[in-house]
């Protein structure tokens, strides 16, 4: 949906129906970003506006082994004691080998094993 909106706006800009300022406001981007988007659209068409990681794993995603170890630690040592995910996070966050946010840990624990959570927009 966002890509279609960008295409329509860029088409309108290129046909002269919008000023640069109006296009920037409509897309909620800076002037330099508008030029970058326009150039990509002119060079590659609609494919140039699609996010480069669409359908791929995030560059900042944690390794699957790390994720499994955090979930297992909670399931084996903290859930049986009746501790909440937040209490678990508070007690282990500083001891984990890599930083991970509370919302990420909460998502990992709430998502059934083997499933990938839907990305939040």
Biopython code that builds the backbone (N, CA, C, O; Angstrom):
import numpy as np
from Bio.PDB.StructureBuilder import StructureBuilder

atoms = [
    (1, "UNK", "N", (0.826, -1.191, 0.000)),
    (1, "UNK", "CA", (0.000, 0.000, 0.000)),
    (1, "UNK", "C", (0.872, 1.257, 0.000)),
    (1, "UNK", "O", (0.602, 2.193, -0.752)),
    (2, "UNK", "N", (1.909, 1.287, 0.832)),
    (2, "UNK", "CA", (2.779, 2.442, 0.923)),
    (2, "UNK", "C", (3.494, 2.669, -0.404)),
    (2, "UNK", "O", (3.670, 3.812, -0.828)),
    (3, "UNK", "N", (3.908, 1.587, -1.058)),
    (3, "UNK", "CA", (4.602, 1.703, -2.333)),
    (3, "UNK", "C", (3.671, 2.298, -3.386)),
    (3, "UNK", "O", (4.087, 3.155, -4.166)),
    (4, "UNK", "N", (2.426, 1.857, -3.415)),
    (4, "UNK", "CA", (1.463, 2.392, -4.382)),
    (4, "UNK", "C", (1.233, 3.883, -4.164)),
    (4, "UNK", "O", (1.141, 4.646, -5.126)),
    (5, "UNK", "N", (1.140, 4.298, -2.908)),
    (5, "UNK", "CA", (0.955, 5.703, -2.584)),
    (5, "UNK", "C", (2.159, 6.515, -3.057)),
    (5, "UNK", "O", (2.001, 7.608, -3.601)),
    (6, "UNK", "N", (3.342, 5.985, -2.851)),
    (6, "UNK", "CA", (4.561, 6.664, -3.304)),
    (6, "UNK", "C", (4.579, 6.789, -4.826)),
    (6, "UNK", "O", (4.928, 7.841, -5.361)),
    (7, "UNK", "N", (4.206, 5.721, -5.518)),
    (7, "UNK", "CA", (4.196, 5.745, -6.980)),
    (7, "UNK", "C", (3.238, 6.814, -7.488)),
    (7, "UNK", "O", (3.591, 7.609, -8.359)),
    (8, "UNK", "N", (2.019, 6.831, -6.937)),
    (8, "UNK", "CA", (1.022, 7.816, -7.357)),
    (8, "UNK", "C", (1.525, 9.240, -7.124)),
    (8, "UNK", "O", (1.356, 10.117, -7.971)),
    (9, "UNK", "N", (2.143, 9.456, -5.965)),
    (9, "UNK", "CA", (2.639, 10.787, -5.634)),
    (9, "UNK", "C", (3.787, 11.186, -6.551)),
    (9, "UNK", "O", (3.831, 12.321, -7.024)),
    (10, "UNK", "N", (4.715, 10.270, -6.809)),
    (10, "UNK", "CA", (5.838, 10.572, -7.695)),
    (10, "UNK", "C", (5.380, 10.816, -9.128)),
    (10, "UNK", "O", (5.900, 11.699, -9.809)),
    (11, "UNK", "N", (4.409, 10.035, -9.581)),
    (11, "UNK", "CA", (3.849, 10.251, -10.916)),
    (11, "UNK", "C", (3.248, 11.643, -11.023)),
    (11, "UNK", "O", (3.460, 12.348, -12.009)),
    (12, "UNK", "N", (2.499, 12.031, -10.005)),
    (12, "UNK", "CA", (1.877, 13.344, -9.988)),
    (12, "UNK", "C", (2.947, 14.451, -9.984)),
    (12, "UNK", "O", (2.796, 15.467, -10.662)),
    (13, "UNK", "N", (4.016, 14.245, -9.223)),
    (13, "UNK", "CA", (5.122, 15.199, -9.184)),
    (13, "UNK", "C", (5.791, 15.318, -10.555)),
    (13, "UNK", "O", (6.038, 16.421, -11.042)),
    (14, "UNK", "N", (6.078, 14.174, -11.165)),
    (14, "UNK", "CA", (6.770, 14.167, -12.456)),
    (14, "UNK", "C", (5.914, 14.770, -13.575)),
    (14, "UNK", "O", (6.456, 15.314, -14.537)),
    (15, "UNK", "N", (4.590, 14.681, -13.460)),
    (15, "UNK", "CA", (3.693, 15.264, -14.464)),
    (15, "UNK", "C", (3.446, 16.750, -14.208)),
    (15, "UNK", "O", (2.806, 17.427, -15.012)),
    (16, "UNK", "N", (3.960, 17.253, -13.081)),
    (16, "UNK", "CA", (3.793, 18.666, -12.783)),
    (16, "UNK", "C", (2.559, 18.996, -11.973)),
    (16, "UNK", "O", (2.252, 20.169, -11.760)),
    (17, "UNK", "N", (1.846, 17.976, -11.516)),
    (17, "UNK", "CA", (0.630, 18.195, -10.739)),
    (17, "UNK", "C", (0.890, 18.542, -9.284)),
    (17, "UNK", "O", (-0.013, 19.002, -8.585)),
    (18, "UNK", "N", (2.110, 18.329, -8.821)),
    (18, "UNK", "CA", (2.490, 18.638, -7.439)),
    (18, "UNK", "C", (3.791, 19.419, -7.445)),
    (18, "UNK", "O", (4.655, 19.209, -8.296)),
    (19, "UNK", "N", (3.915, 20.307, -6.501)),
    (19, "UNK", "CA", (5.203, 20.981, -6.309)),
    (19, "UNK", "C", (6.092, 20.070, -5.461)),
    (19, "UNK", "O", (5.619, 19.095, -4.878)),
    (20, "UNK", "N", (7.362, 20.393, -5.400)),
    (20, "UNK", "CA", (8.290, 19.612, -4.580)),
    (20, "UNK", "C", (7.850, 19.660, -3.129)),
    (20, "UNK", "O", (7.848, 18.639, -2.442)),
    (21, "UNK", "N", (7.479, 20.842, -2.663)),
    (21, "UNK", "CA", (7.035, 20.993, -1.279)),
    (21, "UNK", "C", (5.794, 20.140, -0.993)),
    (21, "UNK", "O", (5.721, 19.473, 0.039)),
    (22, "UNK", "N", (4.826, 20.166, -1.905)),
    (22, "UNK", "CA", (3.598, 19.383, -1.718)),
    (22, "UNK", "C", (3.905, 17.881, -1.696)),
    (22, "UNK", "O", (3.351, 17.140, -0.884)),
    (23, "UNK", "N", (4.789, 17.444, -2.591)),
    (23, "UNK", "CA", (5.149, 16.025, -2.625)),
    (23, "UNK", "C", (5.863, 15.617, -1.345)),
    (23, "UNK", "O", (5.607, 14.540, -0.807)),
    (24, "UNK", "N", (6.763, 16.476, -0.852)),
    (24, "UNK", "CA", (7.470, 16.183, 0.403)),
    (24, "UNK", "C", (6.483, 16.069, 1.561)),
    (24, "UNK", "O", (6.594, 15.169, 2.393)),
    (25, "UNK", "N", (5.523, 16.981, 1.609)),
    (25, "UNK", "CA", (4.529, 16.950, 2.681)),
    (25, "UNK", "C", (3.639, 15.717, 2.565)),
    (25, "UNK", "O", (3.334, 15.061, 3.561)),
    (26, "UNK", "N", (3.233, 15.417, 1.353)),
    (26, "UNK", "CA", (2.349, 14.267, 1.133)),
    (26, "UNK", "C", (3.023, 12.951, 1.530)),
    (26, "UNK", "O", (2.396, 12.073, 2.125)),
    (27, "UNK", "N", (4.315, 12.829, 1.189)),
    (27, "UNK", "CA", (5.056, 11.606, 1.509)),
    (27, "UNK", "C", (5.711, 11.670, 2.883)),
    (27, "UNK", "O", (6.227, 10.668, 3.377)),
    (28, "UNK", "N", (5.689, 12.848, 3.496)),
    (28, "UNK", "CA", (6.306, 13.068, 4.806)),
    (28, "UNK", "C", (7.790, 12.704, 4.773)),
    (28, "UNK", "O", (8.289, 11.959, 5.617)),
    (29, "UNK", "N", (8.483, 13.257, 3.763)),
    (29, "UNK", "CA", (9.923, 13.026, 3.610)),
    (29, "UNK", "C", (10.631, 14.357, 3.376)),
    (29, "UNK", "O", (10.001, 15.346, 3.003)),
    (30, "UNK", "N", (11.927, 14.375, 3.595)),
    (30, "UNK", "CA", (12.761, 15.540, 3.323)),
    (30, "UNK", "C", (12.981, 15.651, 1.815)),
    (30, "UNK", "O", (12.847, 14.667, 1.089)),
    (31, "UNK", "N", (13.313, 16.834, 1.358)),
    (31, "UNK", "CA", (13.549, 17.099, -0.058)),
    (31, "UNK", "C", (14.599, 16.156, -0.652)),
    (31, "UNK", "O", (14.425, 15.658, -1.764)),
    (32, "UNK", "N", (15.683, 15.909, 0.082)),
    (32, "UNK", "CA", (16.728, 15.019, -0.439)),
    (32, "UNK", "C", (16.219, 13.584, -0.585)),
    (32, "UNK", "O", (16.617, 12.872, -1.507)),
    (33, "UNK", "N", (15.347, 13.166, 0.317)),
    (33, "UNK", "CA", (14.759, 11.823, 0.216)),
    (33, "UNK", "C", (13.825, 11.749, -0.989)),
    (33, "UNK", "O", (13.766, 10.731, -1.678)),
    (34, "UNK", "N", (13.100, 12.835, -1.235)),
    (34, "UNK", "CA", (12.214, 12.880, -2.401)),
    (34, "UNK", "C", (13.025, 12.715, -3.688)),
    (34, "UNK", "O", (12.605, 11.991, -4.591)),
    (35, "UNK", "N", (14.176, 13.375, -3.783)),
    (35, "UNK", "CA", (15.016, 13.250, -4.970)),
    (35, "UNK", "C", (15.526, 11.826, -5.119)),
    (35, "UNK", "O", (15.561, 11.283, -6.224)),
    (36, "UNK", "N", (15.920, 11.223, -4.006)),
    (36, "UNK", "CA", (16.412, 9.846, -4.056)),
    (36, "UNK", "C", (15.306, 8.904, -4.546)),
    (36, "UNK", "O", (15.547, 8.044, -5.393)),
    (37, "UNK", "N", (14.100, 9.072, -4.010)),
    (37, "UNK", "CA", (12.976, 8.225, -4.418)),
    (37, "UNK", "C", (12.640, 8.437, -5.893)),
    (37, "UNK", "O", (12.373, 7.481, -6.622)),
    (38, "UNK", "N", (12.656, 9.687, -6.319)),
    (38, "UNK", "CA", (12.344, 10.008, -7.717)),
    (38, "UNK", "C", (13.362, 9.364, -8.656)),
    (38, "UNK", "O", (12.999, 8.787, -9.681)),
    (39, "UNK", "N", (14.650, 9.471, -8.289)),
    (39, "UNK", "CA", (15.698, 8.872, -9.112)),
    (39, "UNK", "C", (15.527, 7.348, -9.193)),
    (39, "UNK", "O", (15.620, 6.766, -10.274)),
    (40, "UNK", "N", (15.276, 6.710, -8.043)),
    (40, "UNK", "CA", (15.078, 5.253, -8.044)),
    (40, "UNK", "C", (13.880, 4.857, -8.899)),
    (40, "UNK", "O", (13.924, 3.869, -9.632)),
    (41, "UNK", "N", (12.814, 5.638, -8.795)),
    (41, "UNK", "CA", (11.601, 5.338, -9.563)),
    (41, "UNK", "C", (11.860, 5.487, -11.059)),
    (41, "UNK", "O", (11.404, 4.663, -11.851)),
    (42, "UNK", "N", (12.581, 6.523, -11.446)),
    (42, "UNK", "CA", (12.879, 6.727, -12.858)),
    (42, "UNK", "C", (13.819, 5.658, -13.404)),
    (42, "UNK", "O", (13.699, 5.270, -14.566)),
    (43, "UNK", "N", (14.749, 5.179, -12.588)),
    (43, "UNK", "CA", (15.718, 4.179, -13.040)),
    (43, "UNK", "C", (15.155, 2.762, -13.043)),
    (43, "UNK", "O", (15.391, 2.000, -13.981)),
    (44, "UNK", "N", (14.406, 2.406, -11.990)),
    (44, "UNK", "CA", (13.974, 1.015, -11.825)),
    (44, "UNK", "C", (12.468, 0.816, -11.814)),
    (44, "UNK", "O", (11.996, -0.317, -11.716)),
    (45, "UNK", "N", (11.716, 1.885, -11.911)),
    (45, "UNK", "CA", (10.262, 1.770, -11.859)),
    (45, "UNK", "C", (9.803, 1.458, -10.441)),
    (45, "UNK", "O", (10.478, 1.798, -9.469)),
    (46, "UNK", "N", (8.657, 0.812, -10.334)),
    (46, "UNK", "CA", (8.074, 0.495, -9.032)),
    (46, "UNK", "C", (8.992, -0.382, -8.183)),
    (46, "UNK", "O", (8.987, -0.265, -6.958)),
    (47, "UNK", "N", (9.775, -1.254, -8.805)),
    (47, "UNK", "CA", (10.691, -2.128, -8.067)),
    (47, "UNK", "C", (11.739, -1.334, -7.298)),
    (47, "UNK", "O", (12.242, -1.799, -6.276)),
    (48, "UNK", "N", (12.068, -0.149, -7.778)),
    (48, "UNK", "CA", (13.052, 0.690, -7.104)),
    (48, "UNK", "C", (12.561, 1.258, -5.791)),
    (48, "UNK", "O", (13.360, 1.707, -4.969)),
    (49, "UNK", "N", (11.242, 1.243, -5.585)),
    (49, "UNK", "CA", (10.674, 1.808, -4.357)),
    (49, "UNK", "C", (10.415, 0.765, -3.280)),
    (49, "UNK", "O", (10.096, 1.115, -2.144)),
    (50, "UNK", "N", (10.548, -0.502, -3.622)),
    (50, "UNK", "CA", (10.310, -1.572, -2.653)),
    (50, "UNK", "C", (11.496, -1.637, -1.700)),
    (50, "UNK", "O", (12.645, -1.530, -2.128)),
    (51, "UNK", "N", (11.223, -1.809, -0.422)),
    (51, "UNK", "CA", (12.284, -1.869, 0.591)),
    (51, "UNK", "C", (13.236, -3.018, 0.281)),
    (51, "UNK", "O", (12.801, -4.110, -0.084)),
    (52, "UNK", "N", (14.522, -2.770, 0.427)),
    (52, "UNK", "CA", (15.550, -3.752, 0.077)),
    (52, "UNK", "C", (15.517, -5.034, 0.883)),
    (52, "UNK", "O", (16.008, -6.063, 0.418)),
    (53, "UNK", "N", (14.951, -4.998, 2.077)),
    (53, "UNK", "CA", (14.900, -6.206, 2.911)),
    (53, "UNK", "C", (13.550, -6.916, 2.850)),
    (53, "UNK", "O", (13.304, -7.842, 3.622)),
    (54, "UNK", "N", (12.684, -6.495, 1.950)),
    (54, "UNK", "CA", (11.366, -7.118, 1.876)),
    (54, "UNK", "C", (11.506, -8.620, 1.650)),
    (54, "UNK", "O", (12.130, -9.057, 0.683)),
    (55, "UNK", "N", (10.925, -9.397, 2.543)),
    (55, "UNK", "CA", (10.985, -10.849, 2.447)),
    (55, "UNK", "C", (12.264, -11.459, 2.992)),
    (55, "UNK", "O", (12.445, -12.676, 2.940)),
    (56, "UNK", "N", (13.156, -10.621, 3.516)),
    (56, "UNK", "CA", (14.418, -11.115, 4.061)),
    (56, "UNK", "C", (14.470, -10.869, 5.559)),
    (56, "UNK", "O", (13.691, -10.090, 6.109)),
    (57, "UNK", "N", (15.385, -11.537, 6.189)),
    (57, "UNK", "CA", (15.608, -11.392, 7.622)),
    (57, "UNK", "C", (16.254, -10.025, 7.905)),
    (57, "UNK", "O", (17.087, -9.557, 7.128)),
    (58, "UNK", "N", (15.873, -9.407, 8.993)),
    (58, "UNK", "CA", (16.412, -8.110, 9.369)),
    (58, "UNK", "C", (17.923, -8.185, 9.583)),
    (58, "UNK", "O", (18.444, -9.208, 10.028)),
    (59, "UNK", "N", (18.617, -7.105, 9.267)),
    (59, "UNK", "CA", (20.060, -7.045, 9.502)),
    (59, "UNK", "C", (20.372, -7.061, 10.998)),
    (59, "UNK", "O", (21.471, -7.440, 11.403)),
    (60, "UNK", "N", (19.411, -6.652, 11.811)),
    (60, "UNK", "CA", (19.637, -6.594, 13.255)),
    (60, "UNK", "C", (19.040, -7.802, 13.991)),
    (60, "UNK", "O", (19.014, -7.818, 15.222)),
    (61, "UNK", "N", (18.571, -8.790, 13.267)),
    (61, "UNK", "CA", (17.964, -9.964, 13.895)),
    (61, "UNK", "C", (19.009, -10.725, 14.717)),
    (61, "UNK", "O", (20.178, -10.809, 14.342)),
    (62, "UNK", "N", (18.562, -11.266, 15.828)),
    (62, "UNK", "CA", (19.452, -12.066, 16.679)),
    (62, "UNK", "C", (19.540, -13.476, 16.114)),
    (62, "UNK", "O", (18.634, -13.943, 15.425)),
    (63, "UNK", "N", (20.646, -14.142, 16.419)),
    (63, "UNK", "CA", (20.837, -15.514, 15.955)),
    (63, "UNK", "C", (19.813, -16.428, 16.619)),
    (63, "UNK", "O", (19.405, -16.217, 17.760)),
    (64, "UNK", "N", (19.419, -17.434, 15.877)),
    (64, "UNK", "CA", (18.391, -18.361, 16.350)),
    (64, "UNK", "C", (18.829, -19.081, 17.631)),
    (64, "UNK", "O", (18.000, -19.340, 18.504)),
    (65, "UNK", "N", (20.115, -19.404, 17.752)),
    (65, "UNK", "CA", (20.619, -20.092, 18.954)),
    (65, "UNK", "C", (20.464, -19.200, 20.188)),
    (65, "UNK", "O", (20.102, -19.677, 21.264)),
    (66, "UNK", "N", (20.739, -17.911, 20.028)),
    (66, "UNK", "CA", (20.603, -16.957, 21.126)),
    (66, "UNK", "C", (19.141, -16.871, 21.556)),
    (66, "UNK", "O", (18.833, -16.911, 22.748)),
    (67, "UNK", "N", (18.256, -16.754, 20.592)),
    (67, "UNK", "CA", (16.827, -16.679, 20.866)),
    (67, "UNK", "C", (16.363, -17.929, 21.624)),
    (67, "UNK", "O", (15.646, -17.822, 22.619)),
    (68, "UNK", "N", (16.769, -19.104, 21.155)),
    (68, "UNK", "CA", (16.371, -20.357, 21.803)),
    (68, "UNK", "C", (16.904, -20.439, 23.222)),
    (68, "UNK", "O", (16.203, -20.919, 24.113)),
    (69, "UNK", "N", (18.127, -19.982, 23.451)),
    (69, "UNK", "CA", (18.701, -20.057, 24.798)),
    (69, "UNK", "C", (17.961, -19.147, 25.772)),
    (69, "UNK", "O", (17.775, -19.508, 26.934)),
    (70, "UNK", "N", (17.539, -17.971, 25.310)),
    (70, "UNK", "CA", (16.772, -17.070, 26.178)),
    (70, "UNK", "C", (15.414, -17.686, 26.509)),
    (70, "UNK", "O", (14.986, -17.656, 27.663)),
    (71, "UNK", "N", (14.742, -18.238, 25.517)),
    (71, "UNK", "CA", (13.431, -18.866, 25.741)),
    (71, "UNK", "C", (13.568, -20.054, 26.687)),
    (71, "UNK", "O", (12.766, -20.210, 27.608)),
    (72, "UNK", "N", (14.580, -20.892, 26.465)),
    (72, "UNK", "CA", (14.782, -22.059, 27.337)),
    (72, "UNK", "C", (15.086, -21.638, 28.771)),
    (72, "UNK", "O", (14.591, -22.257, 29.713)),
    (73, "UNK", "N", (15.885, -20.602, 28.945)),
    (73, "UNK", "CA", (16.190, -20.100, 30.282)),
    (73, "UNK", "C", (14.914, -19.683, 30.998)),
    (73, "UNK", "O", (14.723, -20.006, 32.170)),
    (74, "UNK", "N", (14.052, -18.973, 30.305)),
    (74, "UNK", "CA", (12.787, -18.559, 30.912)),
    (74, "UNK", "C", (11.913, -19.773, 31.215)),
    (74, "UNK", "O", (11.406, -19.914, 32.328)),
    (75, "UNK", "N", (11.739, -20.638, 30.237)),
    (75, "UNK", "CA", (10.848, -21.799, 30.397)),
    (75, "UNK", "C", (11.326, -22.745, 31.500)),
    (75, "UNK", "O", (10.505, -23.277, 32.247)),
    (76, "UNK", "N", (12.631, -22.962, 31.613)),
    (76, "UNK", "CA", (13.160, -23.930, 32.575)),
    (76, "UNK", "C", (13.385, -23.363, 33.968)),
    (76, "UNK", "O", (13.168, -24.061, 34.959)),
    (77, "UNK", "N", (13.823, -22.092, 34.063)),
    (77, "UNK", "CA", (14.223, -21.553, 35.358)),
    (77, "UNK", "C", (13.272, -20.509, 35.951)),
    (77, "UNK", "O", (13.234, -20.339, 37.170)),
    (78, "UNK", "N", (12.517, -19.820, 35.124)),
    (78, "UNK", "CA", (11.721, -18.711, 35.634)),
    (78, "UNK", "C", (10.215, -18.964, 35.603)),
    (78, "UNK", "O", (9.526, -18.631, 36.567)),
    (79, "UNK", "N", (9.692, -19.537, 34.537)),
    (79, "UNK", "CA", (8.260, -19.805, 34.464)),
    (79, "UNK", "C", (7.803, -20.747, 35.575)),
    (79, "UNK", "O", (6.760, -20.501, 36.181)),
    (80, "UNK", "N", (8.554, -21.827, 35.866)),
    (80, "UNK", "CA", (8.109, -22.725, 36.946)),
    (80, "UNK", "C", (7.993, -22.025, 38.306)),
    (80, "UNK", "O", (7.225, -22.459, 39.164)),
    (81, "UNK", "N", (8.749, -20.952, 38.499)),
    (81, "UNK", "CA", (8.698, -20.210, 39.762)),
    (81, "UNK", "C", (7.571, -19.187, 39.766)),
    (81, "UNK", "O", (7.353, -18.507, 40.768)),
    (82, "UNK", "N", (6.850, -19.075, 38.647)),
    (82, "UNK", "CA", (5.727, -18.152, 38.562)),
    (82, "UNK", "C", (6.127, -16.712, 38.276)),
    (82, "UNK", "O", (5.323, -15.799, 38.469)),
    (83, "UNK", "N", (7.357, -16.495, 37.819)),
    (83, "UNK", "CA", (7.810, -15.140, 37.527)),
    (83, "UNK", "C", (7.306, -14.676, 36.172)),
    (83, "UNK", "O", (7.194, -15.465, 35.234)),
    (84, "UNK", "N", (7.004, -13.397, 36.080)),
    (84, "UNK", "CA", (6.544, -12.831, 34.821)),
    (84, "UNK", "C", (7.725, -12.674, 33.862)),
    (84, "UNK", "O", (8.887, -12.763, 34.258)),
    (85, "UNK", "N", (7.398, -12.442, 32.610)),
    (85, "UNK", "CA", (8.437, -12.219, 31.612)),
    (85, "UNK", "C", (9.224, -10.958, 31.971)),
    (85, "UNK", "O", (10.440, -10.912, 31.779)),
    (86, "UNK", "N", (8.540, -9.937, 32.490)),
    (86, "UNK", "CA", (9.218, -8.703, 32.860)),
    (86, "UNK", "C", (10.207, -8.941, 33.998)),
    (86, "UNK", "O", (11.331, -8.440, 33.959)),
    (87, "UNK", "N", (9.796, -9.697, 35.002)),
    (87, "UNK", "CA", (10.699, -10.012, 36.114)),
    (87, "UNK", "C", (11.901, -10.805, 35.604)),
    (87, "UNK", "O", (13.034, -10.568, 36.022)),
    (88, "UNK", "N", (11.645, -11.738, 34.706)),
    (88, "UNK", "CA", (12.731, -12.505, 34.084)),
    (88, "UNK", "C", (13.684, -11.564, 33.365)),
    (88, "UNK", "O", (14.899, -11.653, 33.543)),
    (89, "UNK", "N", (13.139, -10.664, 32.554)),
    (89, "UNK", "CA", (13.966, -9.747, 31.783)),
    (89, "UNK", "C", (14.812, -8.869, 32.702)),
    (89, "UNK", "O", (16.001, -8.671, 32.455)),
    (90, "UNK", "N", (14.200, -8.346, 33.756)),
    (90, "UNK", "CA", (14.940, -7.489, 34.682)),
    (90, "UNK", "C", (16.110, -8.225, 35.326)),
    (90, "UNK", "O", (17.170, -7.640, 35.553)),
    (91, "UNK", "N", (15.918, -9.492, 35.615)),
    (91, "UNK", "CA", (16.976, -10.219, 36.316)),
    (91, "UNK", "C", (18.091, -10.716, 35.401)),
    (91, "UNK", "O", (19.213, -10.922, 35.864)),
    (92, "UNK", "N", (17.807, -10.913, 34.112)),
    (92, "UNK", "CA", (18.840, -11.473, 33.231)),
    (92, "UNK", "C", (19.357, -10.519, 32.154)),
    (92, "UNK", "O", (20.344, -10.835, 31.490)),
    (93, "UNK", "N", (18.734, -9.389, 31.967)),
    (93, "UNK", "CA", (19.092, -8.503, 30.849)),
    (93, "UNK", "C", (20.567, -8.142, 30.831)),
    (93, "UNK", "O", (21.190, -8.141, 29.770)),
    (94, "UNK", "N", (21.128, -7.839, 31.977)),
    (94, "UNK", "CA", (22.533, -7.411, 32.023)),
    (94, "UNK", "C", (23.515, -8.571, 31.899)),
    (94, "UNK", "O", (24.695, -8.358, 31.620)),
    (95, "UNK", "N", (23.041, -9.779, 32.100)),
    (95, "UNK", "CA", (23.943, -10.931, 32.033)),
    (95, "UNK", "C", (23.941, -11.614, 30.667)),
    (95, "UNK", "O", (24.770, -12.487, 30.411)),
    (96, "UNK", "N", (23.013, -11.223, 29.789)),
    (96, "UNK", "CA", (22.960, -11.834, 28.458)),
    (96, "UNK", "C", (24.169, -11.408, 27.639)),
    (96, "UNK", "O", (24.650, -10.285, 27.792)),
    (97, "UNK", "N", (24.668, -12.283, 26.774)),
    (97, "UNK", "CA", (25.864, -11.966, 25.999)),
    (97, "UNK", "C", (25.646, -10.884, 24.933)),
    (97, "UNK", "O", (26.612, -10.319, 24.420)),
    (98, "UNK", "N", (24.400, -10.597, 24.604)),
    (98, "UNK", "CA", (24.090, -9.599, 23.598)),
    (98, "UNK", "C", (22.849, -8.842, 24.055)),
    (98, "UNK", "O", (21.972, -9.424, 24.695)),
    (99, "UNK", "N", (22.763, -7.541, 23.732)),
    (99, "UNK", "CA", (21.600, -6.762, 24.135)),
    (99, "UNK", "C", (20.367, -7.215, 23.368)),
    (99, "UNK", "O", (20.417, -7.469, 22.165)),
    (100, "UNK", "N", (19.275, -7.307, 24.086)),
    (100, "UNK", "CA", (17.979, -7.582, 23.477)),
    (100, "UNK", "C", (16.937, -6.825, 24.300)),
    (100, "UNK", "O", (16.993, -6.829, 25.530)),
    (101, "UNK", "N", (15.995, -6.182, 23.630)),
    (101, "UNK", "CA", (15.002, -5.372, 24.329)),
    (101, "UNK", "C", (13.947, -6.252, 24.991)),
    (101, "UNK", "O", (13.768, -7.419, 24.642)),
    (102, "UNK", "N", (13.255, -5.651, 25.958)),
    (102, "UNK", "CA", (12.184, -6.370, 26.645)),
    (102, "UNK", "C", (11.092, -6.769, 25.662)),
    (102, "UNK", "O", (10.591, -7.893, 25.714)),
    (103, "UNK", "N", (10.719, -5.859, 24.767)),
    (103, "UNK", "CA", (9.634, -6.169, 23.827)),
    (103, "UNK", "C", (10.012, -7.343, 22.919)),
    (103, "UNK", "O", (9.149, -8.132, 22.533)),
    (104, "UNK", "N", (11.288, -7.459, 22.580)),
    (104, "UNK", "CA", (11.733, -8.581, 21.763)),
    (104, "UNK", "C", (11.630, -9.885, 22.540)),
    (104, "UNK", "O", (11.130, -10.883, 22.022)),
    (105, "UNK", "N", (12.104, -9.877, 23.783)),
    (105, "UNK", "CA", (12.022, -11.086, 24.627)),
    (105, "UNK", "C", (10.568, -11.474, 24.831)),
    (105, "UNK", "O", (10.224, -12.654, 24.749)),
    (106, "UNK", "N", (9.722, -10.510, 25.092)),
    (106, "UNK", "CA", (8.299, -10.779, 25.282)),
    (106, "UNK", "C", (7.711, -11.423, 24.029)),
    (106, "UNK", "O", (6.952, -12.388, 24.123)),
    (107, "UNK", "N", (8.058, -10.896, 22.866)),
    (107, "UNK", "CA", (7.582, -11.476, 21.609)),
    (107, "UNK", "C", (8.071, -12.890, 21.398)),
    (107, "UNK", "O", (7.320, -13.752, 20.940)),
    (108, "UNK", "N", (9.338, -13.136, 21.731)),
    (108, "UNK", "CA", (9.886, -14.486, 21.590)),
    (108, "UNK", "C", (9.132, -15.470, 22.462)),
    (108, "UNK", "O", (8.789, -16.566, 22.017)),
    (109, "UNK", "N", (8.875, -15.088, 23.690)),
    (109, "UNK", "CA", (8.244, -16.003, 24.645)),
    (109, "UNK", "C", (6.768, -16.210, 24.324)),
    (109, "UNK", "O", (6.239, -17.302, 24.534)),
    (110, "UNK", "N", (6.107, -15.195, 23.827)),
    (110, "UNK", "CA", (4.678, -15.307, 23.482)),
    (110, "UNK", "C", (4.435, -16.053, 22.181)),
    (110, "UNK", "O", (3.347, -16.593, 21.978)),
    (111, "UNK", "N", (5.425, -16.095, 21.293)),
    (111, "UNK", "CA", (5.267, -16.742, 19.995)),
    (111, "UNK", "C", (5.542, -18.232, 20.142)),
    (111, "UNK", "O", (6.600, -18.618, 20.640)),
    (112, "UNK", "N", (4.605, -19.072, 19.715)),
    (112, "UNK", "CA", (4.842, -20.521, 19.797)),
    (112, "UNK", "C", (6.099, -20.925, 19.030)),
    (112, "UNK", "O", (6.453, -20.303, 18.029)),
    (113, "UNK", "N", (6.760, -21.962, 19.506)),
    (113, "UNK", "CA", (8.013, -22.432, 18.896)),
    (113, "UNK", "C", (7.805, -22.749, 17.426)),
    (113, "UNK", "O", (6.798, -23.336, 17.031)),
    (114, "UNK", "N", (8.783, -22.348, 16.628)),
    (114, "UNK", "CA", (8.740, -22.653, 15.204)),
    (114, "UNK", "C", (7.990, -21.636, 14.368)),
    (114, "UNK", "O", (8.040, -21.700, 13.139)),
    (115, "UNK", "N", (7.291, -20.696, 15.000)),
    (115, "UNK", "CA", (6.551, -19.683, 14.244)),
    (115, "UNK", "C", (7.318, -18.381, 14.238)),
    (115, "UNK", "O", (8.059, -18.082, 15.176)),
    (116, "UNK", "N", (7.147, -17.623, 13.205)),
    (116, "UNK", "CA", (7.779, -16.309, 13.094)),
    (116, "UNK", "C", (6.723, -15.255, 13.365)),
    (116, "UNK", "O", (5.666, -15.263, 12.734)),
    (117, "UNK", "N", (6.995, -14.338, 14.305)),
    (117, "UNK", "CA", (5.993, -13.317, 14.573)),
    (117, "UNK", "C", (5.821, -12.377, 13.380)),
    (117, "UNK", "O", (6.766, -12.122, 12.634)),
    (118, "UNK", "N", (4.593, -11.865, 13.213)),
    (118, "UNK", "CA", (4.320, -10.920, 12.140)),
    (118, "UNK", "C", (5.049, -9.627, 12.430)),
    (118, "UNK", "O", (5.072, -9.182, 13.578)),
    (119, "UNK", "N", (5.651, -9.005, 11.416)),
    (119, "UNK", "CA", (6.322, -7.721, 11.652)),
    (119, "UNK", "C", (5.310, -6.645, 12.012)),
    (119, "UNK", "O", (4.211, -6.601, 11.461)),
    (120, "UNK", "N", (5.692, -5.781, 12.940)),
    (120, "UNK", "CA", (4.817, -4.686, 13.336)),
    (120, "UNK", "C", (5.107, -3.496, 12.471)),
    (120, "UNK", "O", (6.262, -3.109, 12.292)),
    (121, "UNK", "N", (4.058, -2.913, 11.931)),
    (121, "UNK", "CA", (4.222, -1.763, 11.045)),
    (121, "UNK", "C", (4.032, -0.479, 11.785)),
    (121, "UNK", "O", (4.135, 0.595, 11.193)),
]
sb = StructureBuilder()
sb.init_structure("model")
sb.init_model(0)
sb.init_chain("A")
sb.init_seg("    ")
for serial, (resi, resn, name, xyz) in enumerate(atoms, 1):
    if name == "N":
        sb.init_residue(resn, " ", resi, " ")
    sb.init_atom(name, np.array(xyz, "f"), 0.0, 1.0, " ", f" {name:<3s}", serial, name[0])
structure = sb.get_structure()
